Amino acid sequence: MRPIMRCFSVLLAVFTVGLCGCGKNSDKKTTKPASKSVEPPPSHVVAMVNATPLTWGEMDKRAMGYLKDDVDTNHLIIPSNRLDEAKEYFRRRSINAFVFKTVMLDEAVKQNVRLTDNDRQESLKNLAASLRARNWTTNDFFLKGPMGEAAMRREFDDGMIIDKLLKLKVRTALRLDDKEITQAIELIGATNDLKRVKLESVRKQLLEGANFEDVARNVSEDASAQKGGDLGEFARGKMVKQFDDAAFTQKVGAIGPIVETRFGYHIIKVTAHTPAQAATASTPAIPETVRASHILIKRIPVDRKQITDSLLRTKYNAAVQKYFCELKAKSQIACFLYKDMTF
C-alpha cells in the first residue's frame, strides 16, 4: 500500500490544509481580516494546541510560504485589491495545518514513535518520486520550499514521524475484500452503459437531422468539441485501430454506428475521403486519407489495480480523518486570532 500513500504526511504538512474539519465548518466562514492596521508582534500567540503555541511570526511565515508556493507553482494570480483576503485565507490554512501537525506529533510522542535510518531513506525515496511532476529533486524541495531550508527540513522530519504513526495506527488496519472490488467494477460498468445509452440518444438526434457540429460542441467531451468535432485529415494508422477501421470504411456524410475505443464511445462522421495515388515518374505516392469529425463520450476505464488503489486511497483518507478527529477530541485547542474557527 506504500505507493498509494507516498509521502502523504510530508506533503500534507507542508503544502496542504490538514484534516481539521471533521464535519465542522471550520474554514468556510468568511470574516473580515483580523486587523487592517498594525500587525501583532512576531511573538504574539495566535493559537494553542495542548501546551504548544503558534505565534504570529510562525503562522505568517508559513502562510506567506503557502501563498508564494501557489503563485510560483500553481500560477495563482491575486488581484491587488484581493491581497488582504488571500493573506487571511492562507493564515487560516496555516493554523489548520498547525493543529493537524501538532495533534499528530503529540500522539506520536505518546505512542513512542521513533524513526530509523530505513524510515528516512524510504521517505527520501518516496519524496523524490512525488516531486517528479514538479521536476524537482529532494534538494530542490528543501532549498526551494516556501519556508526556507531549515523549516522545510523540520517539516520533512515531522512528516516522517506522522507518516509512521499513521502507518502503525491506520494503514496496517485497512482491509479491502474482493466483494468491494467486484461491486466497484460493476458500478463502473453500469455507469459506462449509461454513457453509451446517452450517446445512442445523441446519434438518434443526428439521424433525425440535428446539426453535427452544434451537437459536438454541446455534447462531445473531446478537445475537438470547440471545432465542432473536426479532427482534420489523417492517413491510416494515425488513430487507434477501432476508430481507424470505422473511419476508412464509412460513407462520406453518413452518421456511423457507435465505436468503442480505449478513450470512450464515438460517433464518427466522415466529411471527405481521398483515395491513395500511386507514385509516378515525377510524383511520390500519396496515401489514402479521410477527414472526419466525431463526438466522444469518455468511458471510465475498468482497471482492477487502479480501482483497488482508488478504494484503498478513499478508505485510507476516511480512516485518517476519523483517527485525527478522535485525537482532536482529546486535545485542548484554541484559536485566539479567528474566533469563528472551530476545531
HELIX and SHEET records of a PDB file:
HELIX    1   1 PHE A    8  PHE A   15  1                                   8    
HELIX    2   2 TRP A   56  THR A   73  1                                  18    
HELIX    3   3 SER A   80  ARG A   82  5                                   3    
HELIX    4   4 LEU A   83  LYS A  110  1                                  28    
HELIX    5   5 ASP A  117  SER A  130  1                                  14    
HELIX    6   6 ARG A  132  ARG A  134  5                                   3    
HELIX    7   7 THR A  138  LYS A  144  1                                   7    
HELIX    8   8 GLU A  149  LYS A  169  1                                  21    
HELIX    9   9 ARG A  171  ALA A  173  5                                   3    
HELIX   10  10 ASP A  178  LEU A  207  1                                  30    
HELIX   11  11 PHE A  212  VAL A  219  1                                   8    
HELIX   12  12 ALA A  223  LYS A  227  5                                   5    
HELIX   13  13 LYS A  241  THR A  249  1                                   9    
HELIX   14  14 ARG A  304  ALA A  329  1                                  26    
SHEET    1   A 3 THR A  52  THR A  55  0                                        
SHEET    2   A 3 VAL A  45  VAL A  49 -1                                        
SHEET    3   A 3 ILE A 333  CYS A 335 -1                                        
SHEET    1   B 4 ASP A 230  ALA A 235  0                                        
SHEET    2   B 4 THR A 289  LYS A 298 -1                                        
SHEET    3   B 4 GLY A 264  THR A 274 -1                                        
SHEET    4   B 4 VAL A 259  THR A 261 -1                                        
END                                                                             
